[in-house]
Amino acid sequence: MIRKFDTVRDLMSLTEPIVVNCTGLGAKELFDDGELVPLKGQLTCITRGAGRSEATPRGRGGRATVSVG
């Protein structure tokens, strides 16, 4: 499902338990975050398996990584 949000208040009205942020650099204006800068990265699609599933961002040696488990 794709939706358009013009303000942070619009986001706070969501009832979904999970929201995926794909705003990219648009988040800079949406959240008034002047420190947001573009980084090179990649998108990974993960199929949920049985049991617990979560993604935790971690930084190592100046690189951003995501631990999924």
C-alpha positions as CSV (number, residue, x, y, z in Angstrom):
1,M,0.0,0.0,0.0
2,I,1.4,3.4,-0.9
3,R,0.1,6.6,0.8
4,K,1.1,10.3,0.6
5,F,1.8,12.2,3.9
6,D,2.3,15.9,3.9
7,T,3.1,16.3,7.6
8,V,4.4,14.3,10.6
9,R,0.9,14.7,12.1
10,D,-0.4,12.6,9.1
11,L,2.0,9.8,10.1
12,M,0.9,9.8,13.7
13,S,-2.7,8.9,12.6
14,L,-1.6,5.5,11.2
15,T,-2.8,2.4,13.0
16,E,-0.5,-0.1,11.2
17,P,2.0,-1.9,13.5
18,I,4.8,-1.4,10.9
19,V,5.6,1.5,8.6
20,V,8.4,1.4,6.1
21,N,10.0,4.7,5.5
22,C,10.8,5.2,1.8
23,T,10.9,8.9,1.8
24,G,14.6,9.1,1.0
25,L,15.8,12.7,1.0
26,G,12.2,13.9,1.3
27,A,12.5,13.0,5.0
28,K,14.8,16.0,5.3
29,E,11.9,18.4,4.7
30,L,9.2,16.2,6.2
31,F,10.9,15.9,9.6
32,D,12.8,19.3,9.4
33,D,16.1,17.4,9.7
34,G,18.9,19.5,8.3
35,E,21.5,16.8,9.2
36,L,20.0,14.2,6.8
37,V,22.5,13.4,4.0
38,P,22.4,10.9,1.2
39,L,24.4,7.6,1.6
40,K,25.1,4.9,-0.9
41,G,23.3,1.7,0.0
42,Q,21.2,-1.1,-1.3
43,L,17.7,-2.4,-0.7
44,T,17.2,-6.0,0.4
45,C,13.9,-7.8,0.4
46,I,13.5,-10.2,3.3
47,T,10.8,-12.9,3.4
48,R,9.5,-13.4,6.9
49,G,10.0,-16.9,8.2
50,A,8.7,-18.8,11.2
51,G,9.5,-17.3,14.6
52,R,10.7,-13.9,15.6
53,S,11.9,-11.5,12.9
54,E,13.4,-8.1,13.4
55,A,16.0,-5.7,11.8
56,T,18.4,-3.8,14.0
57,P,20.6,-1.1,12.5
58,R,24.2,-1.2,13.6
59,G,27.3,0.8,12.8
60,R,30.8,-0.8,12.2
61,G,33.9,1.1,11.3
62,G,32.0,4.0,9.8
63,R,29.7,1.7,7.8
64,A,26.0,1.3,8.4
65,T,24.9,-2.3,8.5
66,V,21.6,-4.1,9.4
67,S,21.4,-7.2,11.5
68,V,18.4,-9.3,10.7
69,G,17.4,-12.2,13.0
